[in-house]
Amino acid sequence: MLDVNETWGRHQAVRLLARIEDHVELAWIEEPVRRWDVPGHRAVARAGRTPVASGENLTGLEQFRPLLAADALQVVQTAGVWGITHFLRVATLAHSHDLPVSPVGYHANPLAHAAAAIPNHLVSEVQDTGSPVGVTVDQVIADGGIVLGDTPGLGITVDEAALAGLDLAVVGWSHPDGPHVRPRTAGLRLVPEPAATNQGTVVPNPVDTYPFPGAPAVPRGLTGRAALTDDTEREGTP
């Protein structure tokens, strides 16, 4: 799967996808254009042989309906942040168009229970196989799947004492400059950039690799509190 994070225009997306498809067989291309660009999604879907996936930044059926009505998506995505009810509504709408759904941003998130109850669940994006501090989840990540436990409800237990003692100064997803912040040059880098941070070090987070054989890995996630600018956008912000 290739996640573009809305950083291409429709003509750029069509051109670059054609070049990538010459080298890599993609399962899908995700958010190749801005989330609301119905003609752009349709253009990419028509030009390439790769399915187009989008929807993680959309809320409400009224935002999904134009994309599905225009046959602009082949994989309908939802973000866990909008909850079970929203996921089930979107899944039903997608099913009426014979389309699969894929929850995005799964991290000890309860959507796996809802996904197990629908007929058109394709795959869930798991961003972290562990659980957040102070949260215990009755599930196991094994053999490429989420194995749900037998604990009543969603199987989530919260340790309030552990949360009260949490050191918020720890760099991570709770920080405004954590790995969820989209860098200014996202989608425009074909080679790694020099890391310029307060400490001059790179956090050993996962890497983004440009999808051509032999291309170098691009580190993501830098230490220090970087100032947020107009060009900075958070992953998953509607």
Protein Blocks (a to p, Z undefined) as FASTA:
>chain_A
ZZeklpacfklmmmmmmmmmmmpccfbdchkbcfklmklmmmmmmmmmbdcdehjlggcj
klmmmmmmnopafbdcddfklojklmmmmmmmmmmnopacddehiahiaklmmmmmpckb
fbdcdfbfbdcehiacddddeehiacddfbehjlpacdfklmmmpcfkbgcfkbmkbmkl
ccfkgoiacbdcddddfkopacdbdddddfbehiacddehiehjddddfkbccehiZZ
